[in-house]
Amino acid sequence: MNSFEKSFVWHILNGTFLAFYSLMYYFILFSIFCENTVFQIPLALKEGNTLENPTLRYI
């Protein structure tokens, strides 16, 4: 494997890890900023509440 092939494989691996970590970072930020609204709505509906008068029960 010459130097060009090594650099090519290195860039492919770096691109894969960069995409994975950027997606994980975005999901963590999304879960931090939206956990009180997005993730609690199904729990509130499961408890029999409506979206007009939600009583959010936090875990």
KAZINOR-V211366 format. One record per residue. N is the residue number from 1. SS is DSSP state (h for helix, s for strand, l for the rest). NEAR is the number of other ideal C-beta (glycine too) atoms within 8 Angstrom. D_LAST is the distance of its C-alpha to the last C-alpha in whole Angstrom. Layout:
BEGIN
n->N ss->SS near->NEAR d_last->D_LAST
n->N ss->SS near->NEAR d_last->D_LAST
END
This chain:
BEGIN
n->1 ss->l near->4 d_last->54
n->2 ss->l near->5 d_last->55
n->3 ss->h near->5 d_last->54
n->4 ss->h near->6 d_last->53
n->5 ss->h near->8 d_last->51
n->6 ss->h near->9 d_last->49
n->7 ss->h near->8 d_last->48
n->8 ss->h near->8 d_last->47
n->9 ss->h near->9 d_last->45
n->10 ss->h near->8 d_last->43
n->11 ss->h near->8 d_last->42
n->12 ss->h near->8 d_last->41
n->13 ss->h near->8 d_last->39
n->14 ss->h near->8 d_last->38
n->15 ss->h near->8 d_last->37
n->16 ss->h near->8 d_last->35
n->17 ss->h near->8 d_last->33
n->18 ss->h near->8 d_last->33
n->19 ss->h near->8 d_last->31
n->20 ss->h near->8 d_last->29
n->21 ss->h near->8 d_last->27
n->22 ss->h near->8 d_last->28
n->23 ss->h near->8 d_last->25
n->24 ss->h near->8 d_last->23
n->25 ss->h near->8 d_last->23
n->26 ss->h near->8 d_last->23
n->27 ss->h near->8 d_last->20
n->28 ss->h near->8 d_last->18
n->29 ss->h near->8 d_last->19
n->30 ss->h near->8 d_last->18
n->31 ss->h near->9 d_last->15
n->32 ss->h near->7 d_last->15
n->33 ss->h near->6 d_last->16
n->34 ss->h near->9 d_last->15
n->35 ss->l near->9 d_last->11
n->36 ss->l near->6 d_last->11
n->37 ss->l near->7 d_last->13
n->38 ss->h near->6 d_last->14
n->39 ss->h near->10 d_last->11
n->40 ss->h near->12 d_last->9
n->41 ss->h near->10 d_last->12
n->42 ss->h near->7 d_last->12
n->43 ss->h near->11 d_last->9
n->44 ss->h near->13 d_last->11
n->45 ss->h near->10 d_last->14
n->46 ss->h near->6 d_last->13
n->47 ss->l near->8 d_last->13
n->48 ss->l near->4 d_last->16
n->49 ss->l near->9 d_last->16
n->50 ss->l near->6 d_last->18
n->51 ss->l near->7 d_last->18
n->52 ss->l near->4 d_last->21
n->53 ss->l near->5 d_last->19
n->54 ss->l near->9 d_last->15
n->55 ss->l near->7 d_last->13
n->56 ss->l near->8 d_last->10
n->57 ss->l near->8 d_last->7
n->58 ss->l near->4 d_last->4
n->59 ss->l near->3 d_last->0
END
